[in-house]
Amino acid sequence: MGQIRLFACAILILFACPDMIYGQASLGKIRDEADRNFKQQNYLHAVNLYERFLQGGGSQDVNKNLGIAYYNTNRLPDAEKALNSYYSAHQKDLETVYYLALITHHEMKYDQAINFYKYFLSLTKTSNSLYASVIADIKRCGNAKKIKYQEELAICENSGPRVNSPADEFNPVWSPNHPGRVYFTTNQAIDTSDRADNIMARVSGDYNMFGSEIQVDNGLLSYGQPVNFDLVTPQVEELYGFNENGRLLFFGRGKDLDHLTIYTEDLSKDSENEERVSKLNASFADDPYLIDLFPFSDSVLLFSSIRPGGYGGYDLYYSEYRDGKWNEPVNFGDQINSPFDERSPFLSRDGRTLYFSSNNYNSIGGFDIFTSYYLDKSMAWDKAVNMGVPVNSPGNDLFFKLGNDGQKAIFCSDRKSGYGGFDLYSGFFKSVRKEQHQEALPEVFFMVPEFRMNSQEYKDEVLASKITSLNIEPMYYTSDDNVLQVKNKQQIDLLIEIAKKFPSVTFNILVNSESSVSPEIELYFGVKRGESVSNYMISRGVAGHRINIQSVGSLYPIAKNVIDGRPSTSGQNLNRRIEVTLNNIDSLPLKISYKQPFVSDLLKTSDGSKFKRRINGLSYRVQIVSLRQMYNGDIYSLNPDLLIESQGGTGMYRYLAGLFPSFEEARAFQEVMINNGLKDAFIIPYVDNVRLSKTAISETVMNKYPDLRKYYLN
C-alpha cells in the first residue's frame, strides 16, 4: 500500500509541475528559442516563448527582454511591469532605464519620463549615440506638459483591425473621385484572405500600394487590396497621390523607401498601352534625397528632401510646372524648415495653409503634425503651430491630409495604442477647417509676391508712400566683441525699419577682415561675425531667409595691413569692415546710396577694387560643400577666390571657390574640384554678387547676360 501511495504521489507531482515533465533542458530550449526570436526582432514570437518560460518556472532575468518585446508589440502596461521587475535588481542597467523612459513617455507620464531620461544621461557619456536624442526627448517632454493643456481640435481614432496590422500602413491618400475610398502604402502580405485568423503572417516585407473602402456598418476601413496588380513588382512601390481629376497617379518605385524614382500612371489610357506608366519628366524624378511627394495640383508638387543647401535634416520643397517642364525645386525657407527633419507636406485647397510633420523640439515626441499659414500681406509664413493631442502623440505622426469636407482627416502613426508598426488613423475636427472650402487668388502661396507687386492695390500703396532715402555706410569693428557696437547697431536698426516697411527687400552682408590668421580660418571667423548682424536682425523680426551672409575674409584688402615691415593699424581697421547691400528694390520708393571707404594713396591696394569689378554683373562660383562647421580641406591651393555663404539663422555654411566671368571657365574648374575628390561640386551663377536660383533665371535675365543661357541649358 505504501508503494502504491508513493507512486500516486509521484503522478500527482508530475501533473502539478509540468516543468518536471519537460525538464530543465526543455526550459533551456524555450529560452534559447525566445532569445533567438528576440535578437531577430520577431517580438510576437519572443513574447509567447518568454511567457512559457516564466510559467514553467524559468529565471526572472528574462524580464528585461520580455519587457522590451512587450514594448515593441505595443503592450505598454506589461512592458512597464516586466522592466520594473528587472530594474528593481539592476538599477544601473542602461538599456532598462532607457526603455522605462520610452514607456513612460508614450504613456504621457512626462515627469517620470524626464526623470528616467536624466538618469540615463547620468549613467552614460556624451559619446553614446543616444545622448543627443535623449536631451531632445527631455525638451519634448517639457513641451508636451504645456501642449496637453491646449484645446483638443479633433477626435482621433485608429482606422480599425481590418485595414491595420502588425505591418506598416502609411501615407494614406483620399480618393479624388470615390468618397469613402482611401489609398495607402503597406508591407502587408498581398494574400490577406486569412489574416483575421493568422495575424502574425501579415507582414511580407515588400511595400505595395493598397486601397480600402470605409465600411457602412461601422465607419472603419475594410481589408485593403492592391490598387493595381500590374504595378506590383519585386521592387518597392509607394503611392503618393493623384492629379486634380484623379486620372493621373503619382507613385514611387525603387529598391527601398529611401531610394524611389517618381513615376506616373495615366489611368485614362488602356491597361495594355506601354505609355500608361512612365517616369516623371523632371530633373528631380530620381533624386535619391527625395521622399514624401504630394501633388497639390496639376502644376505644383511638394516634397521633402535632404538635398544640399538646406537648413539641416529633411526640408520641404516645391516645384512648379511652367513652360512645359517641372522647374528646379525651391526650399520653403526657414520659417518652415529647421535644423531638424520636416516631412510629409500637405497644402490645403486655399494654397496658403500648410500641414507637415517635424521632429523639432516643439513636438511631443518623434514627429508631430504642425500647421502654418502664409500671410499674403507680409509675403511670409507665420509661426508653425503644433496641432496638439490627440492628433499628435509621443510616437511618430505623419502624412496628415484633410478631406474635402474640411472636417475629416487621415494620417498615420506608430503610437503605442495601435496594432504594430505604422497604422492608419482618422481625425474628426470639432469645427470645419475653412481652408478646404475656399480657393485664393493667386492659387498658391509662392505666386503671391509677383501677383501683389503687379496689383493695383500694391502700386497704390507704393505711390502713397514717401520715397525713403538711406545712406548706407560700411560697419567697422576691431574685434568680434564690438561688431554690434552702438554706431553699427544704429545702422542695422535703419535696415530693420526698411525690412519691415518693404517685405520684398533682401539683404546681403559681406564681411571683410585683415590677415591675422590663415585665409581659410579668417573666412570662418568672418561668417560668424556676419551671423552676429543677422541674428540681431532676426531677433527684431526680420525673417532669416531674407538675409544672406558672405565672408571673403582677408582675401581682398582695400588697404595695406603692413607698411615697411610694420603692422598698419589704420590699414587693418579699414579692412575690418562689414558691407550691407539691399536687393529687390527696383520697383520700391527707395533711394539707396552706399558710402565708400576713404583710403589714402599711402595705404591703398588694388585688390579690393579689382574684386568689386569682378563681382559686377554676371559671375560664377563652384560650391564644393555645405557644412555646419569649418571645412578643414585644403582648397586655397587650388583657387584663392574663396567664399563662405550662409542664409540667416540656418547655421549652414556653403563653401565656394573660384570667381569666373564665363560658364566654360567655371565648368573647367568644377572638373578640377571633382578630380580632387570633391564629387558633389556644382556651379552657382551670381549677378552683382547675388546668388541666382534656376527659378530666378528668366528669358529677360538671359537676354541681358547671354552666357547665362549656357548654364541654364547645361
C-alpha positions as CSV (number, residue, x, y, z in Angstrom):
1,M,0.0,0.0,0.0
2,G,2.8,2.4,0.8
3,Q,4.4,1.8,-2.6
4,I,1.1,2.5,-4.3
5,R,0.7,5.8,-2.3
6,L,4.2,6.8,-3.3
7,F,3.5,6.1,-7.0
8,A,0.3,8.0,-6.9
9,C,2.0,11.0,-5.2
10,A,4.7,10.9,-7.9
11,I,2.0,11.0,-10.6
12,L,0.3,14.0,-8.9
13,I,3.6,15.9,-8.6
14,L,4.3,15.3,-12.3
15,F,0.9,16.7,-13.3
16,A,1.1,19.6,-10.8
17,C,4.6,20.5,-12.0
18,P,4.8,20.4,-15.8
19,D,8.4,21.6,-15.7
20,M,9.3,18.2,-14.2
21,I,8.0,16.6,-17.4
22,Y,9.8,18.9,-19.7
23,G,12.9,19.2,-17.5
24,Q,15.4,22.0,-17.3
25,A,16.7,21.0,-20.7
26,S,13.3,21.8,-22.3
27,L,13.1,25.1,-20.5
28,G,16.6,25.9,-21.8
29,K,15.4,25.2,-25.3
30,I,12.5,27.5,-24.9
31,R,14.8,30.2,-23.5
32,D,17.2,29.8,-26.4
33,E,14.4,30.0,-29.0
34,A,12.9,33.0,-27.3
35,D,16.4,34.8,-27.3
36,R,16.8,33.9,-31.0
37,N,13.5,35.4,-31.9
38,F,14.2,38.5,-29.8
39,K,17.5,39.0,-31.5
40,Q,15.8,38.7,-34.9
41,Q,13.2,41.2,-33.7
42,N,10.4,38.6,-34.0
43,Y,8.9,40.2,-30.9
44,L,5.4,38.5,-31.0
45,H,7.1,35.0,-31.0
46,A,9.6,36.1,-28.4
47,V,6.8,37.2,-26.0
48,N,4.9,33.9,-26.3
49,L,8.1,31.9,-25.7
50,Y,9.3,34.1,-22.7
51,E,5.9,33.8,-21.1
52,R,6.0,30.0,-21.5
53,F,9.5,30.1,-20.0
54,L,8.3,32.0,-16.9
55,Q,5.2,29.9,-16.5
56,G,7.5,26.8,-16.4
57,G,9.4,28.3,-13.5
58,G,12.2,29.9,-15.6
59,S,14.5,32.6,-14.2
60,Q,13.2,36.1,-13.8
61,D,16.2,37.6,-15.6
62,V,14.3,37.3,-18.9
63,N,12.1,40.2,-17.8
64,K,14.4,42.7,-19.5
65,N,14.0,41.1,-22.9
66,L,10.3,40.4,-22.3
67,G,9.7,44.0,-21.3
68,I,11.4,45.2,-24.5
69,A,9.4,42.7,-26.5
70,Y,6.2,43.9,-24.9
71,Y,7.1,47.5,-25.7
72,N,7.7,46.6,-29.4
73,T,4.3,44.8,-29.5
74,N,2.5,47.8,-28.0
75,R,1.8,46.2,-24.6
76,L,2.9,49.2,-22.5
77,P,1.5,48.2,-19.1
78,D,3.0,44.7,-19.4
79,A,6.3,46.2,-20.6
80,E,6.4,48.6,-17.7
81,K,5.7,45.8,-15.2
82,A,8.3,43.5,-16.6
83,L,11.0,46.1,-16.8
84,N,10.3,47.5,-13.4
85,S,10.7,43.9,-12.0
86,Y,14.1,43.7,-13.7
87,Y,15.0,47.3,-12.8
88,S,14.5,46.7,-9.1
89,A,17.6,44.4,-9.1
90,H,19.5,46.1,-11.9
91,Q,19.1,49.9,-11.3
92,K,22.2,50.8,-13.4
93,D,21.3,48.8,-16.4
94,L,21.4,51.4,-19.2
95,E,19.1,49.7,-21.6
96,T,16.4,49.1,-19.0
97,V,16.5,52.7,-17.9
98,Y,16.2,53.9,-21.5
99,Y,13.2,51.7,-22.2
100,L,11.4,52.8,-19.0
101,A,11.9,56.3,-20.2
102,L,10.4,55.5,-23.5
103,I,7.5,53.6,-22.0
104,T,6.5,56.4,-19.5
105,H,7.0,59.0,-22.3
106,H,4.5,57.0,-24.5
107,E,2.1,56.7,-21.5
108,M,2.3,60.5,-21.3
109,K,3.8,60.3,-17.8
110,Y,6.1,63.1,-18.7
111,D,7.6,63.9,-15.3
112,Q,8.5,60.2,-14.8
113,A,9.9,60.0,-18.4
114,I,12.1,63.1,-17.7
115,N,13.5,61.5,-14.5
116,F,14.4,58.3,-16.4
117,Y,15.9,60.2,-19.3
118,K,18.0,62.3,-16.9
119,Y,19.1,59.2,-15.0
120,F,20.1,57.6,-18.3
121,L,22.3,60.6,-19.1
122,S,23.9,60.4,-15.6
123,L,24.8,56.7,-16.3
124,T,26.4,57.2,-19.7
125,K,28.8,59.5,-21.6
126,T,28.3,62.1,-24.3
127,S,29.8,59.7,-26.8
128,N,26.8,57.5,-26.5
129,S,24.9,57.6,-29.8
130,L,21.6,58.1,-27.9
131,Y,22.9,61.0,-25.8
132,A,21.8,63.9,-28.1
133,S,18.4,62.3,-28.8
134,V,17.7,61.8,-25.1
135,I,18.4,65.5,-24.5
136,A,16.0,66.3,-27.3
137,D,13.3,64.0,-25.7
138,I,13.7,65.7,-22.4
139,K,12.9,69.0,-24.1
140,R,10.0,67.4,-25.9
141,C,8.6,66.1,-22.7
142,G,8.8,69.6,-21.2
143,N,7.0,70.9,-24.3
144,A,4.4,68.2,-24.0
145,K,3.5,69.2,-20.5
146,K,2.4,72.6,-21.9
147,I,0.7,71.2,-25.0
148,K,-1.5,68.8,-23.1
149,Y,-3.4,71.9,-21.8
150,Q,-4.2,73.1,-25.4
151,E,-7.8,72.7,-26.5
152,E,-8.3,69.5,-28.4
153,L,-9.1,70.3,-32.0
154,A,-10.4,66.8,-33.0
155,I,-11.3,63.3,-32.0
156,C,-8.8,60.8,-33.4
157,E,-9.4,57.0,-33.8
158,N,-7.5,54.1,-35.2
159,S,-9.0,53.1,-38.5
160,G,-9.5,49.5,-37.3
161,P,-8.1,46.0,-37.2
162,R,-9.1,45.1,-40.7
163,V,-7.0,47.7,-42.6
164,N,-4.3,47.9,-39.9
165,S,-1.9,45.1,-38.8
166,P,1.5,44.5,-37.3
167,A,2.9,45.6,-40.7
168,D,3.2,49.3,-41.7
169,E,0.3,51.1,-43.2
170,F,1.3,54.7,-44.1
171,N,0.9,57.7,-46.4
172,P,-3.0,57.5,-46.7
173,V,-4.5,59.4,-49.6
174,W,-8.1,60.3,-50.2
175,S,-9.6,59.2,-53.5
176,P,-10.3,62.3,-55.6
177,N,-13.3,60.6,-57.3
178,H,-14.7,58.0,-54.8
179,P,-15.9,59.3,-51.4
180,G,-15.1,56.9,-48.7
181,R,-12.1,55.3,-50.5
182,V,-8.6,55.6,-49.1
183,Y,-5.4,54.5,-50.7
184,F,-2.2,53.8,-48.8
185,T,1.1,52.0,-48.8
186,T,1.8,48.9,-46.8
187,N,4.1,45.9,-46.4
188,Q,1.1,43.6,-45.6
189,A,1.1,40.3,-47.4
190,I,-0.9,40.6,-50.6
191,D,-2.9,37.5,-49.9
192,T,-4.9,38.6,-46.9
193,S,-7.8,36.3,-47.1
194,D,-7.0,34.5,-43.8
195,R,-5.5,37.5,-41.9
196,A,-8.2,37.6,-39.3
197,D,-7.1,34.1,-38.1
198,N,-3.4,34.5,-38.9
199,I,-2.4,37.9,-37.7
200,M,1.3,37.1,-37.4
201,A,1.6,36.2,-41.1
202,R,0.5,39.6,-42.3
203,V,4.0,41.1,-42.8
204,S,5.5,40.4,-46.2
205,G,8.4,42.8,-46.2
206,D,7.5,44.2,-49.7
207,Y,5.8,47.6,-49.9
208,N,2.9,47.9,-52.3
209,M,0.0,50.3,-53.0
210,F,-3.3,49.3,-51.5
211,G,-6.8,50.7,-51.4
212,S,-9.6,50.3,-48.9
213,E,-13.3,51.4,-48.5
214,I,-14.9,52.9,-45.4
215,Q,-17.5,50.3,-44.2
216,V,-21.1,51.4,-43.9
217,D,-21.8,49.4,-40.7
218,N,-19.0,50.8,-38.5
219,G,-17.3,53.6,-40.4
220,L,-13.9,51.9,-40.2
221,L,-11.8,50.9,-43.2
222,S,-12.2,47.4,-44.6
223,Y,-9.5,45.0,-45.7
224,G,-7.1,46.5,-48.2
225,Q,-6.2,45.1,-51.6
226,P,-3.6,46.1,-54.1
227,V,-4.6,49.1,-56.2
228,N,-3.4,47.5,-59.5
229,F,-1.7,44.1,-59.7
230,D,0.1,45.4,-62.9
231,L,2.0,47.8,-60.6
232,V,3.1,45.1,-58.2
233,T,6.8,44.3,-58.9
234,P,9.7,42.9,-56.9
235,Q,10.7,46.5,-56.1
236,V,9.2,48.7,-53.5
237,E,6.2,50.9,-54.6
238,E,4.8,53.9,-52.6
239,L,1.6,55.7,-53.5
240,Y,1.9,59.5,-53.5
241,G,-1.4,60.8,-54.7
242,F,-3.4,61.9,-57.8
243,N,-3.7,64.9,-60.0
244,E,-6.8,67.1,-59.8
245,N,-9.2,65.0,-61.9
246,G,-7.9,61.7,-60.5
247,R,-6.8,60.3,-63.8
248,L,-3.0,60.5,-63.1
249,L,-1.5,58.5,-60.3
250,F,1.9,59.6,-58.8
251,F,3.9,56.8,-57.2
252,G,7.5,56.0,-56.3
253,R,9.4,52.8,-57.3
254,G,12.8,51.6,-56.2
255,K,15.0,49.3,-54.1
256,D,13.7,50.8,-50.8
257,L,11.6,53.6,-49.4
258,D,14.5,56.0,-49.2
259,H,15.5,55.5,-52.9
260,L,12.5,55.8,-55.1
261,T,12.1,57.2,-58.6
262,I,8.9,59.1,-59.3
263,Y,6.5,57.5,-61.8
264,T,3.0,58.3,-63.1
265,E,0.3,56.0,-64.3
266,D,-2.1,57.6,-66.8
267,L,-5.4,55.9,-65.9
268,S,-7.1,57.3,-69.0
269,K,-5.0,55.0,-71.2
270,D,-5.7,51.4,-72.0
271,S,-4.1,48.9,-69.5
272,E,-2.0,47.4,-72.3
273,N,-0.7,50.7,-73.5
274,E,3.1,50.8,-72.8
275,E,2.9,54.6,-72.2
276,R,0.4,54.2,-69.4
277,V,3.2,54.0,-66.8
278,S,6.2,56.4,-67.3
279,K,8.9,58.1,-65.3
280,L,8.1,61.7,-64.4
281,N,9.9,64.1,-66.7
282,A,11.6,66.2,-64.1
283,S,15.2,66.7,-63.0
284,F,14.3,65.5,-59.5
285,A,12.4,62.4,-60.6
286,D,15.1,60.0,-59.4
287,D,16.7,62.3,-56.8
288,P,17.9,59.9,-54.1
289,Y,17.3,62.6,-51.5
290,L,13.6,63.0,-52.2
291,I,10.7,61.5,-50.2
292,D,7.1,62.2,-49.3
293,L,5.9,63.6,-52.6
294,F,2.5,65.4,-52.5
295,P,0.8,66.6,-55.7
296,F,-1.1,69.8,-54.8
297,S,-2.4,70.4,-58.3
298,D,-1.6,69.5,-61.9
299,S,1.2,72.1,-61.8
300,V,2.5,72.1,-58.2
301,L,4.4,69.3,-56.4
302,L,5.5,69.4,-52.8
303,F,8.0,67.0,-51.2
304,S,10.7,66.6,-48.6
305,S,14.4,66.2,-49.3
306,I,17.9,66.3,-47.7
307,R,19.4,67.7,-50.9
308,P,22.5,70.0,-50.3
309,G,21.8,73.6,-49.4
310,G,19.0,73.1,-47.0
311,Y,18.6,74.0,-43.3
312,G,19.6,70.6,-41.9
313,G,17.9,67.3,-42.0
314,Y,14.9,66.9,-44.3
315,D,13.5,70.2,-45.7
316,L,10.3,70.9,-47.5
317,Y,10.5,72.0,-51.2
318,Y,8.1,72.8,-54.0
319,S,8.3,72.6,-57.8
320,E,6.0,74.3,-60.4
321,Y,5.2,73.0,-63.8
322,R,5.7,76.0,-66.2
323,D,6.6,76.4,-69.8
324,G,6.3,72.7,-70.5
325,K,8.6,71.5,-67.7
326,W,9.0,71.0,-64.0
327,N,11.2,73.8,-62.5
328,E,14.0,73.2,-60.1
329,P,12.8,72.7,-56.6
330,V,12.6,75.7,-54.2
331,N,13.1,75.5,-50.5
332,F,10.2,76.6,-48.3
333,G,12.5,78.8,-46.2
334,D,13.5,79.0,-42.6
335,Q,10.0,79.9,-41.3
336,I,9.0,76.3,-42.1
337,N,12.3,74.4,-42.2
338,S,14.7,73.9,-39.3
339,P,17.9,72.0,-38.4
340,F,15.5,69.1,-37.7
341,D,13.5,67.0,-40.2
342,E,10.4,68.4,-41.9
343,R,8.4,65.8,-43.8
344,S,5.1,64.8,-45.4
345,P,3.8,68.2,-46.6
346,F,0.1,68.8,-47.3
347,L,-1.2,72.0,-48.7
348,S,-4.9,72.7,-48.3
349,R,-7.2,73.9,-51.1
350,D,-6.6,77.6,-50.3
351,G,-3.0,77.3,-51.2
352,R,-2.0,79.0,-48.0
353,T,-2.5,76.5,-45.2
354,L,0.4,74.1,-44.9
355,Y,0.4,70.9,-42.8
356,F,3.6,69.0,-42.2
357,S,5.4,66.8,-39.7
358,S,8.6,67.7,-37.8
359,N,10.7,66.2,-35.0
360,N,11.8,69.6,-33.7
361,Y,11.9,70.5,-30.0
362,N,8.3,71.7,-30.2
363,S,7.0,68.2,-30.8
364,I,5.5,65.9,-28.1
365,G,7.8,63.1,-29.2
366,G,9.1,61.9,-32.5
367,F,7.4,63.5,-35.5
368,D,4.4,65.7,-34.7
369,I,2.0,67.4,-37.2
370,F,2.3,71.2,-37.4
371,T,0.4,73.8,-39.4
372,S,1.4,77.2,-40.7
373,Y,-0.4,79.9,-42.7
374,Y,1.1,82.0,-45.5
375,L,0.3,85.7,-45.0
376,D,-0.2,87.4,-48.3
377,K,0.4,90.9,-47.0
378,S,3.8,90.2,-45.4
379,M,4.5,87.5,-48.1
380,A,5.8,85.2,-45.4
381,W,4.8,82.1,-43.4
382,D,3.6,82.7,-39.8
383,K,5.0,80.6,-37.0
384,A,4.2,76.9,-37.3
385,V,1.9,75.6,-34.6
386,N,1.8,72.1,-33.1
387,M,-1.7,70.6,-33.5
388,G,-1.7,69.1,-30.1
389,V,-3.2,65.9,-28.8
390,P,-4.9,63.6,-29.9
391,V,-3.8,64.5,-33.4
392,N,-0.2,64.1,-32.1
393,S,1.3,61.6,-29.7
394,P,4.6,60.7,-28.2
395,G,5.1,58.4,-31.3
396,N,5.7,59.5,-34.9
397,D,2.7,61.2,-36.6
398,L,3.0,61.7,-40.3
399,F,1.2,62.2,-43.7
400,F,-1.7,64.3,-42.4
401,K,-4.3,65.1,-45.1
402,L,-7.6,66.9,-44.8
403,G,-10.7,65.6,-46.5
404,N,-12.6,67.8,-49.0
405,D,-15.3,68.4,-46.4
406,G,-12.7,70.1,-44.1
407,Q,-13.9,68.1,-41.1
408,K,-12.4,64.7,-41.6
409,A,-8.7,63.9,-41.8
410,I,-6.4,60.9,-42.3
411,F,-2.9,60.3,-41.2
412,C,-0.6,57.6,-39.9
413,S,1.1,57.0,-36.6
414,D,3.2,54.4,-34.8
415,R,1.8,55.4,-31.4
416,K,1.7,52.5,-29.0
417,S,-2.0,52.2,-28.9
418,G,-2.0,50.7,-32.4
419,Y,-1.7,47.2,-33.9
420,G,2.0,47.5,-34.6
421,G,4.3,49.5,-36.9
422,F,2.5,52.4,-38.5
423,D,-1.3,52.4,-38.5
424,L,-3.8,54.5,-40.3
425,Y,-5.9,56.9,-38.2
426,S,-8.9,59.1,-38.8
427,G,-9.5,62.6,-37.3
428,F,-12.8,64.3,-36.9
429,F,-12.5,68.0,-36.3
430,K,-14.9,69.8,-33.9
431,S,-15.2,72.7,-36.4
432,V,-14.9,72.8,-40.1
433,R,-11.4,73.7,-41.4
434,K,-12.3,76.5,-43.7
435,E,-9.1,76.2,-45.8
436,Q,-10.6,73.3,-47.6
437,H,-13.7,75.3,-48.7
438,Q,-12.0,78.3,-50.3
439,E,-9.7,79.0,-53.1
440,A,-7.5,82.1,-53.1
441,L,-6.1,84.3,-55.9
442,P,-3.4,83.5,-56.9
443,E,-4.0,79.8,-56.3
444,V,-0.8,79.0,-54.4
445,F,1.4,80.9,-51.9
446,F,4.6,81.2,-54.0
447,M,2.7,83.2,-56.7
448,V,1.8,85.9,-54.2
449,P,4.9,88.2,-54.3
450,E,4.7,88.6,-58.1
451,F,0.9,88.9,-58.0
452,R,1.0,91.6,-55.3
453,M,3.7,93.6,-56.9
454,N,1.7,93.7,-60.2
455,S,-1.6,94.5,-58.5
456,Q,-3.1,98.0,-58.5
457,E,-3.5,97.8,-54.7
458,Y,0.2,97.4,-54.3
459,K,1.0,100.1,-56.8
460,D,-1.3,102.4,-54.9
461,E,0.5,101.6,-51.7
462,V,3.8,102.4,-53.3
463,L,2.6,105.7,-54.8
464,A,1.1,106.6,-51.4
465,S,4.4,106.1,-49.7
466,K,7.0,108.7,-49.5
467,I,10.3,107.9,-51.0
468,T,12.7,106.7,-48.3
469,S,16.3,107.7,-48.7
470,L,19.0,105.8,-47.0
471,N,22.8,106.3,-46.9
472,I,24.5,103.0,-46.0
473,E,28.0,103.1,-44.6
474,P,30.4,100.3,-44.0
475,M,30.3,99.0,-40.5
476,Y,33.7,98.7,-38.9
477,Y,34.9,96.5,-36.0
478,T,38.1,96.0,-34.1
479,S,37.2,92.6,-32.5
480,D,34.4,90.1,-32.6
481,D,33.0,91.7,-29.4
482,N,32.3,95.1,-30.9
483,V,30.7,94.0,-34.2
484,L,27.5,95.2,-32.6
485,Q,28.9,98.4,-31.2
486,V,26.5,101.3,-30.8
487,K,27.2,103.0,-34.1
488,N,26.8,99.8,-36.1
489,K,23.6,99.0,-34.2
490,Q,22.2,102.3,-35.3
491,Q,22.7,101.5,-38.9
492,I,21.3,98.0,-38.5
493,D,18.2,99.4,-36.9
494,L,17.6,101.5,-40.0
495,L,17.9,98.3,-42.1
496,I,15.4,96.6,-39.9
497,E,12.9,99.5,-40.4
498,I,13.4,99.1,-44.2
499,A,12.8,95.4,-43.9
500,K,9.5,95.9,-42.0
501,K,8.3,98.6,-44.4
502,F,9.2,96.7,-47.6
503,P,8.8,92.9,-47.2
504,S,10.3,92.1,-50.6
505,V,13.7,93.6,-49.8
506,T,16.5,91.2,-49.1
507,F,19.9,91.9,-47.6
508,N,23.4,90.8,-48.4
509,I,26.0,91.1,-45.6
510,L,29.6,90.9,-46.9
511,V,32.3,90.5,-44.2
512,N,35.9,91.5,-44.8
513,S,38.8,91.2,-42.4
514,E,42.5,91.6,-42.1
515,S,45.1,88.8,-42.3
516,S,45.9,87.9,-38.7
517,V,45.4,84.1,-39.4
518,S,45.3,81.8,-42.4
519,P,42.8,82.7,-45.2
520,E,40.6,79.6,-44.6
521,I,40.3,80.3,-40.8
522,E,39.7,84.0,-41.4
523,L,36.8,83.1,-43.7
524,Y,35.1,81.2,-41.0
525,F,35.6,83.9,-38.4
526,G,34.1,86.3,-40.9
527,V,30.9,84.4,-41.4
528,K,30.5,84.1,-37.6
529,R,30.7,87.9,-37.4
530,G,28.1,88.2,-40.2
531,E,25.9,85.9,-38.1
532,S,26.0,88.4,-35.2
533,V,24.4,91.1,-37.5
534,S,22.0,88.5,-39.0
535,N,20.9,87.2,-35.6
536,Y,20.3,90.8,-34.3
537,M,18.1,91.5,-37.3
538,I,16.2,88.1,-36.9
539,S,15.7,88.8,-33.2
540,R,13.8,92.0,-34.2
541,G,11.5,90.3,-36.7
542,V,13.4,90.1,-40.0
543,A,12.9,86.6,-41.5
544,G,16.2,84.7,-41.8
545,H,15.6,83.8,-45.5
546,R,15.8,87.5,-46.4
547,I,19.4,87.7,-45.1
548,N,22.4,86.3,-47.0
549,I,25.8,86.3,-45.3
550,Q,29.0,86.2,-47.3
551,S,32.6,86.1,-45.9
552,V,35.6,86.8,-48.1
553,G,38.0,87.0,-45.1
554,S,41.2,88.8,-45.8
555,L,41.4,87.9,-49.5
556,Y,40.6,91.3,-50.9
557,P,42.1,94.1,-48.7
558,I,41.4,97.7,-49.7
559,A,44.3,98.9,-47.6
560,K,47.8,97.7,-46.6
561,N,47.9,95.7,-43.4
562,V,51.7,96.1,-43.2
563,I,53.9,99.1,-44.2
564,D,57.6,98.8,-44.2
565,G,57.5,95.6,-42.3
566,R,55.4,97.0,-39.5
567,P,51.7,96.4,-38.9
568,S,49.5,99.3,-40.1
569,T,46.7,99.9,-37.6
570,S,44.9,102.2,-40.0
571,G,45.0,99.7,-42.8
572,Q,43.8,96.9,-40.6
573,N,40.9,99.0,-39.3
574,L,39.8,99.7,-42.9
575,N,39.9,96.1,-43.8
576,R,37.9,95.0,-40.8
577,R,34.5,96.0,-42.2
578,I,31.0,94.7,-43.0
579,E,29.2,96.0,-46.1
580,V,25.4,95.6,-46.5
581,T,23.6,95.8,-49.8
582,L,19.9,95.8,-50.5
583,N,18.3,93.7,-53.2
584,N,14.8,93.6,-54.9
585,I,14.4,97.4,-54.6
586,D,13.8,98.4,-58.3
587,S,10.1,98.9,-58.0
588,L,10.1,100.4,-54.5
589,P,10.1,104.1,-53.4
590,L,13.6,103.6,-52.0
591,K,16.7,105.7,-52.8
592,I,19.8,103.9,-51.6
593,S,23.3,105.3,-51.7
594,Y,26.4,103.4,-50.5
595,K,29.2,105.4,-48.9
596,Q,32.6,104.0,-50.0
597,P,35.6,103.9,-47.5
598,F,38.2,106.6,-47.9
599,V,41.7,105.1,-48.3
600,S,44.7,107.4,-48.7
601,D,47.2,106.8,-51.5
602,L,49.8,105.7,-49.0
603,L,47.6,102.8,-47.8
604,K,45.6,101.9,-50.9
605,T,45.8,98.5,-52.6
606,S,44.2,97.4,-55.8
607,D,42.8,94.0,-54.5
608,G,39.5,95.4,-53.2
609,S,38.7,97.5,-56.3
610,K,39.5,94.5,-58.6
611,F,37.2,92.3,-56.6
612,K,34.4,94.9,-56.9
613,R,34.8,94.9,-60.7
614,R,34.9,91.1,-60.9
615,I,31.6,90.7,-59.0
616,N,29.8,93.3,-61.0
617,G,27.3,91.8,-63.4
618,L,27.5,88.0,-64.1
619,S,30.0,85.7,-62.5
620,Y,30.2,82.1,-61.5
621,R,31.5,80.2,-58.4
622,V,31.7,76.5,-57.7
623,Q,30.1,75.2,-54.5
624,I,32.1,72.4,-53.0
625,V,30.4,71.5,-49.7
626,S,27.7,72.6,-47.3
627,L,28.5,72.1,-43.6
628,R,27.6,73.1,-40.1
629,Q,31.2,73.6,-39.1
630,M,34.5,74.8,-40.5
631,Y,35.8,72.9,-43.6
632,N,39.3,71.7,-43.0
633,G,40.2,70.6,-46.5
634,D,43.0,72.3,-48.5
635,I,41.2,74.3,-51.2
636,Y,43.1,77.6,-51.1
637,S,45.9,75.9,-53.0
638,L,43.5,75.1,-55.8
639,N,42.0,78.6,-56.1
640,P,42.5,81.7,-54.0
641,D,39.0,83.1,-54.6
642,L,37.1,81.6,-51.7
643,L,33.8,82.4,-50.2
644,I,31.6,81.2,-47.3
645,E,27.9,81.9,-47.7
646,S,25.1,81.3,-45.2
647,Q,21.4,82.1,-45.0
648,G,20.4,83.9,-41.9
649,G,19.5,81.6,-38.9
650,T,20.4,78.3,-40.6
651,G,23.9,77.7,-39.3
652,M,24.7,76.0,-42.6
653,Y,27.9,77.2,-44.3
654,R,28.3,76.9,-48.1
655,Y,31.9,76.8,-49.2
656,L,32.5,78.1,-52.7
657,A,35.7,78.5,-54.7
658,G,36.6,80.4,-57.9
659,L,35.2,83.6,-59.4
660,F,34.8,83.3,-63.2
661,P,33.3,85.5,-65.8
662,S,32.1,82.6,-68.1
663,F,30.4,79.3,-67.6
664,E,33.0,77.4,-69.5
665,E,35.7,78.6,-67.1
666,A,33.6,77.6,-64.2
667,R,32.9,74.2,-65.7
668,A,36.6,73.5,-66.2
669,F,37.3,74.4,-62.6
670,Q,34.4,72.2,-61.5
671,E,36.1,69.3,-63.2
672,V,39.3,70.1,-61.2
673,M,37.4,70.1,-58.0
674,I,35.7,66.7,-58.8
675,N,39.1,65.2,-59.8
676,N,40.4,66.3,-56.4
677,G,37.8,64.3,-54.6
678,L,35.1,66.9,-54.2
679,K,32.5,64.8,-56.1
680,D,29.5,67.0,-55.2
681,A,30.9,70.3,-56.6
682,F,28.4,72.2,-58.6
683,I,28.3,75.6,-60.3
684,I,26.3,78.7,-59.0
685,P,25.7,81.8,-61.0
686,Y,25.8,85.3,-59.4
687,V,24.5,88.6,-60.7
688,D,26.1,91.6,-58.8
689,N,27.2,89.1,-56.2
690,V,23.7,87.8,-55.6
691,R,23.2,84.1,-55.9
692,L,20.8,83.0,-58.6
693,S,18.5,80.0,-58.4
694,K,17.3,78.4,-61.6
695,T,13.8,79.5,-61.0
696,A,15.0,83.2,-60.9
697,I,16.6,82.8,-64.4
698,S,14.1,84.2,-66.9
699,E,14.4,85.0,-70.6
700,T,14.9,88.7,-69.7
701,V,17.8,87.8,-67.5
702,M,19.4,85.5,-70.1
703,N,18.9,88.2,-72.8
704,K,20.8,90.6,-70.5
705,Y,23.5,88.0,-69.7
706,P,23.7,85.7,-72.8
707,D,26.4,83.5,-71.2
708,L,23.9,82.5,-68.5
709,R,21.9,80.5,-71.1
710,K,24.8,78.0,-71.3
711,Y,24.5,77.4,-67.6
712,Y,20.7,77.2,-67.8
713,L,20.8,74.6,-70.6
714,N,23.6,72.5,-69.2
